[in-house]
């Protein structure tokens, strides 16, 4: 993306279900190969059900070192997630509008204490 507004990462969506009747803590672990040319930065965040942003709100996931094949991992937490079906969507943005950044080979894992 070349946008400085968060947009969805292709192939970085996970549907999951929380069983029982109690709210749970959810942990999202995201790994990928970021690429940022020049002095650009790429930021990522986790979004629950299209509305709730995880903690931390976003992380700097890659910096402009121009190196491919360097896997980066970040973790995000959601407290008090209600029972039922949910969706996690990973998103990314460029630090500066007009500077293209890339996310390759994303892996999104979701854990909860069911």
FIKOLZA-1660 file (N, C-alpha, C; in steps of 0.1 Angstrom, whole numbers, plus 5000, padded with zeros to 4 digits):
% residues 114
   i   px   py   pz ch aa at
   1 5008 4988 5000  A  X  N
   1 5000 5000 5000  A  X CA
   1 5009 5013 5000  A  X  C
   2 5003 5023 4994  A  X  N
   2 5010 5036 4995  A  X CA
   2 5002 5046 5003  A  X  C
   3 4992 5040 5010  A  X  N
   3 4983 5049 5019  A  X CA
   3 4989 5050 5033  A  X  C
   4 4986 5061 5039  A  X  N
   4 4990 5063 5053  A  X CA
   4 4977 5060 5062  A  X  C
   5 4967 5055 5056  A  X  N
   5 4955 5050 5063  A  X CA
   5 4955 5035 5063  A  X  C
   6 4952 5029 5074  A  X  N
   6 4952 5014 5075  A  X CA
   6 4943 5008 5065  A  X  C
   7 4948 4997 5058  A  X  N
   7 4940 4989 5049  A  X CA
   7 4943 4974 5052  A  X  C
   8 4934 4966 5048  A  X  N
   8 4935 4952 5050  A  X CA
   8 4947 4945 5043  A  X  C
   9 4953 4936 5050  A  X  N
   9 4964 4928 5044  A  X CA
   9 4958 4915 5038  A  X  C
  10 4960 4913 5026  A  X  N
  10 4955 4901 5019  A  X CA
  10 4960 4888 5026  A  X  C
  11 4951 4879 5027  A  X  N
  11 4954 4866 5034  A  X CA
  11 4958 4867 5048  A  X  C
  12 4953 4877 5055  A  X  N
  12 4956 4879 5069  A  X CA
  12 4944 4881 5078  A  X  C
  13 4934 4872 5075  A  X  N
  13 4921 4872 5082  A  X CA
  13 4919 4859 5089  A  X  C
  14 4915 4859 5101  A  X  N
  14 4912 4846 5109  A  X CA
  14 4899 4847 5115  A  X  C
  15 4890 4837 5112  A  X  N
  15 4877 4836 5119  A  X CA
  15 4879 4826 5131  A  X  C
  16 4874 4829 5143  A  X  N
  16 4875 4820 5154  A  X CA
  16 4862 4821 5163  A  X  C
  17 4861 4812 5172  A  X  N
  17 4849 4811 5181  A  X CA
  17 4854 4810 5195  A  X  C
  18 4848 4818 5204  A  X  N
  18 4850 4817 5218  A  X CA
  18 4838 4809 5224  A  X  C
  19 4841 4798 5231  A  X  N
  19 4831 4789 5236  A  X CA
  19 4828 4793 5250  A  X  C
  20 4816 4788 5255  A  X  N
  20 4812 4791 5269  A  X CA
  20 4804 4803 5270  A  X  C
  21 4804 4808 5283  A  X  N
  21 4796 4820 5286  A  X CA
  21 4804 4832 5291  A  X  C
  22 4817 4830 5293  A  X  N
  22 4825 4841 5299  A  X CA
  22 4833 4848 5288  A  X  C
  23 4835 4861 5290  A  X  N
  23 4844 4868 5281  A  X CA
  23 4858 4863 5283  A  X  C
  24 4866 4864 5273  A  X  N
  24 4880 4858 5273  A  X CA
  24 4890 4869 5268  A  X  C
  25 4903 4866 5271  A  X  N
  25 4914 4874 5265  A  X CA
  25 4918 4867 5252  A  X  C
  26 4921 4874 5242  A  X  N
  26 4925 4869 5229  A  X CA
  26 4939 4875 5226  A  X  C
  27 4948 4866 5222  A  X  N
  27 4961 4870 5218  A  X CA
  27 4963 4867 5203  A  X  C
  28 4967 4877 5195  A  X  N
  28 4970 4876 5181  A  X CA
  28 4985 4877 5179  A  X  C
  29 4990 4867 5172  A  X  N
  29 5004 4867 5168  A  X CA
  29 5005 4868 5153  A  X  C
  30 5012 4879 5148  A  X  N
  30 5013 4881 5133  A  X CA
  30 5027 4881 5129  A  X  C
  31 5030 4873 5119  A  X  N
  31 5044 4873 5113  A  X CA
  31 5043 4875 5098  A  X  C
  32 5053 4882 5093  A  X  N
  32 5054 4884 5078  A  X CA
  32 5067 4889 5074  A  X  C
  33 5069 4891 5061  A  X  N
  33 5081 4897 5056  A  X CA
  33 5078 4911 5051  A  X  C
  34 5081 4921 5059  A  X  N
  34 5078 4935 5054  A  X CA
  34 5090 4940 5045  A  X  C
  35 5086 4948 5036  A  X  N
  35 5096 4955 5027  A  X CA
  35 5092 4970 5027  A  X  C
  36 5102 4978 5030  A  X  N
  36 5100 4993 5030  A  X CA
  36 5112 4999 5023  A  X  C
  37 5110 5005 5011  A  X  N
  37 5121 5012 5004  A  X CA
  37 5125 5025 5011  A  X  C
  38 5137 5029 5008  A  X  N
  38 5142 5042 5013  A  X CA
  38 5142 5043 5028  A  X  C
  39 5137 5054 5033  A  X  N
  39 5136 5056 5048  A  X CA
  39 5122 5054 5053  A  X  C
  40 5113 5047 5045  A  X  N
  40 5099 5045 5049  A  X CA
  40 5098 5035 5060  A  X  C
  41 5086 5036 5067  A  X  N
  41 5082 5027 5078  A  X CA
  41 5069 5021 5074  A  X  C
  42 5067 5008 5078  A  X  N
  42 5053 5002 5077  A  X CA
  42 5048 4999 5091  A  X  C
  43 5036 5002 5093  A  X  N
  43 5029 4999 5106  A  X CA
  43 5018 4989 5104  A  X  C
  44 5016 4980 5114  A  X  N
  44 5005 4970 5114  A  X CA
  44 4997 4972 5126  A  X  C
  45 4984 4967 5125  A  X  N
  45 4975 4966 5137  A  X CA
  45 4966 4954 5135  A  X  C
  46 4960 4950 5146  A  X  N
  46 4950 4939 5145  A  X CA
  46 4936 4945 5148  A  X  C
  47 4926 4941 5140  A  X  N
  47 4913 4947 5141  A  X CA
  47 4903 4935 5144  A  X  C
  48 4895 4936 5155  A  X  N
  48 4886 4926 5159  A  X CA
  48 4872 4930 5154  A  X  C
  49 4866 4921 5146  A  X  N
  49 4852 4923 5141  A  X CA
  49 4850 4936 5134  A  X  C
  50 4860 4941 5127  A  X  N
  50 4859 4953 5119  A  X CA
  50 4858 4966 5127  A  X  C
  51 4860 4965 5140  A  X  N
  51 4857 4978 5148  A  X CA
  51 4867 4980 5160  A  X  C
  52 4872 4969 5166  A  X  N
  52 4880 4971 5179  A  X CA
  52 4895 4969 5175  A  X  C
  53 4903 4979 5179  A  X  N
  53 4917 4978 5176  A  X CA
  53 4924 4972 5188  A  X  C
  54 4933 4963 5186  A  X  N
  54 4940 4956 5196  A  X CA
  54 4950 4965 5204  A  X  C
  55 4956 4959 5214  A  X  N
  55 4966 4965 5222  A  X CA
  55 4979 4958 5219  A  X  C
  56 4990 4965 5214  A  X  N
  56 4990 4980 5212  A  X CA
  56 4982 4984 5200  A  X  C
  57 4979 4996 5199  A  X  N
  57 4971 5002 5188  A  X CA
  57 4977 4999 5174  A  X  C
  58 4990 5001 5173  A  X  N
  58 4998 4997 5161  A  X CA
  58 5012 4996 5165  A  X  C
  59 5020 4989 5156  A  X  N
  59 5034 4987 5158  A  X CA
  59 5042 4991 5146  A  X  C
  60 5054 4996 5147  A  X  N
  60 5062 4998 5136  A  X CA
  60 5068 4984 5132  A  X  C
  61 5064 4979 5120  A  X  N
  61 5067 4965 5117  A  X CA
  61 5079 4964 5108  A  X  C
  62 5083 4974 5101  A  X  N
  62 5094 4974 5092  A  X CA
  62 5099 4988 5090  A  X  C
  63 5112 4989 5088  A  X  N
  63 5118 5002 5085  A  X CA
  63 5126 5001 5072  A  X  C
  64 5129 5012 5066  A  X  N
  64 5135 5013 5053  A  X CA
  64 5149 5008 5051  A  X  C
  65 5151 4995 5054  A  X  N
  65 5164 4990 5052  A  X CA
  65 5166 4983 5038  A  X  C
  66 5154 4982 5031  A  X  N
  66 5155 4977 5017  A  X CA
  66 5158 4962 5017  A  X  C
  67 5156 4954 5028  A  X  N
  67 5160 4940 5029  A  X CA
  67 5147 4932 5028  A  X  C
  68 5147 4923 5018  A  X  N
  68 5136 4912 5017  A  X CA
  68 5140 4901 5026  A  X  C
  69 5131 4892 5029  A  X  N
  69 5133 4879 5036  A  X CA
  69 5137 4881 5050  A  X  C
  70 5132 4891 5057  A  X  N
  70 5135 4893 5071  A  X CA
  70 5122 4893 5078  A  X  C
  71 5119 4881 5085  A  X  N
  71 5106 4879 5091  A  X CA
  71 5105 4887 5104  A  X  C
  72 5094 4894 5105  A  X  N
  72 5091 4902 5117  A  X CA
  72 5078 4897 5123  A  X  C
  73 5078 4897 5137  A  X  N
  73 5066 4892 5144  A  X CA
  73 5061 4903 5154  A  X  C
  74 5048 4904 5155  A  X  N
  74 5042 4913 5165  A  X CA
  74 5030 4906 5172  A  X  C
  75 5027 4910 5184  A  X  N
  75 5016 4904 5192  A  X CA
  75 5007 4915 5196  A  X  C
  76 4994 4911 5196  A  X  N
  76 4983 4921 5200  A  X CA
  76 4974 4914 5209  A  X  C
  77 4968 4921 5218  A  X  N
  77 4959 4916 5229  A  X CA
  77 4945 4923 5228  A  X  C
  78 4935 4914 5230  A  X  N
  78 4921 4919 5232  A  X CA
  78 4916 4914 5245  A  X  C
  79 4912 4922 5254  A  X  N
  79 4906 4918 5266  A  X CA
  79 4891 4918 5266  A  X  C
  80 4884 4909 5273  A  X  N
  80 4870 4909 5274  A  X CA
  80 4862 4906 5262  A  X  C
  81 4867 4897 5253  A  X  N
  81 4860 4893 5241  A  X CA
  81 4849 4884 5244  A  X  C
  82 4837 4887 5240  A  X  N
  82 4825 4879 5243  A  X CA
  82 4825 4866 5236  A  X  C
  83 4817 4856 5241  A  X  N
  83 4815 4843 5235  A  X CA
  83 4809 4845 5221  A  X  C
  84 4812 4835 5212  A  X  N
  84 4806 4836 5199  A  X CA
  84 4817 4837 5188  A  X  C
  85 4812 4839 5176  A  X  N
  85 4821 4840 5164  A  X CA
  85 4827 4854 5163  A  X  C
  86 4840 4854 5159  A  X  N
  86 4847 4867 5157  A  X CA
  86 4856 4866 5145  A  X  C
  87 4861 4877 5141  A  X  N
  87 4871 4878 5130  A  X CA
  87 4882 4888 5134  A  X  C
  88 4894 4883 5131  A  X  N
  88 4906 4892 5132  A  X CA
  88 4910 4895 5118  A  X  C
  89 4913 4908 5115  A  X  N
  89 4918 4912 5103  A  X CA
  89 4931 4920 5105  A  X  C
  90 4942 4916 5100  A  X  N
  90 4954 4924 5101  A  X CA
  90 4954 4935 5090  A  X  C
  91 4959 4947 5094  A  X  N
  91 4959 4958 5085  A  X CA
  91 4973 4965 5086  A  X  C
  92 4976 4972 5075  A  X  N
  92 4989 4979 5075  A  X CA
  92 4988 4993 5068  A  X  C
  93 4998 5001 5070  A  X  N
  93 4998 5014 5064  A  X CA
  93 5012 5019 5062  A  X  C
  94 5014 5028 5053  A  X  N
  94 5027 5035 5051  A  X CA
  94 5028 5046 5061  A  X  C
  95 5040 5050 5065  A  X  N
  95 5041 5061 5075  A  X CA
  95 5038 5074 5068  A  X  C
  96 5042 5075 5055  A  X  N
  96 5040 5087 5047  A  X CA
  96 5032 5084 5035  A  X  C
  97 5021 5091 5032  A  X  N
  97 5012 5089 5021  A  X CA
  97 5021 5090 5008  A  X  C
  98 5019 5081 4999  A  X  N
  98 5026 5081 4986  A  X CA
  98 5038 5072 4986  A  X  C
  99 5043 5067 4997  A  X  N
  99 5054 5058 4998  A  X CA
  99 5049 5044 4999  A  X  C
 100 5052 5036 4989  A  X  N
 100 5047 5022 4989  A  X CA
 100 5055 5013 4998  A  X  C
 101 5047 5005 5007  A  X  N
 101 5053 4995 5016  A  X CA
 101 5046 4982 5013  A  X  C
 102 5053 4971 5016  A  X  N
 102 5048 4958 5013  A  X CA
 102 5048 4948 5025  A  X  C
 103 5039 4939 5025  A  X  N
 103 5038 4928 5034  A  X CA
 103 5037 4915 5026  A  X  C
 104 5047 4906 5028  A  X  N
 104 5048 4893 5021  A  X CA
 104 5046 4882 5031  A  X  C
 105 5039 4871 5026  A  X  N
 105 5038 4859 5033  A  X CA
 105 5033 4861 5048  A  X  C
 106 5021 4867 5049  A  X  N
 106 5016 4869 5063  A  X CA
 106 5011 4856 5069  A  X  C
 107 5013 4855 5082  A  X  N
 107 5008 4844 5090  A  X CA
 107 5001 4850 5103  A  X  C
 108 4988 4847 5104  A  X  N
 108 4981 4853 5116  A  X CA
 108 4976 4841 5124  A  X  C
 109 4979 4841 5137  A  X  N
 109 4975 4831 5146  A  X CA
 109 4967 4837 5158  A  X  C
 110 4956 4831 5162  A  X  N
 110 4947 4836 5172  A  X CA
 110 4946 4826 5183  A  X  C
 111 4949 4830 5196  A  X  N
 111 4948 4822 5207  A  X CA
 111 4938 4828 5218  A  X  C
 112 4930 4819 5224  A  X  N
 112 4922 4824 5235  A  X CA
 112 4922 4813 5246  A  X  C
 113 4918 4816 5258  A  X  N
 113 4919 4807 5269  A  X CA
 113 4906 4799 5271  A  X  C
 114 4901 4793 5260  A  X  N
 114 4889 4785 5261  A  X CA
 114 4891 4773 5269  A  X  C
% end
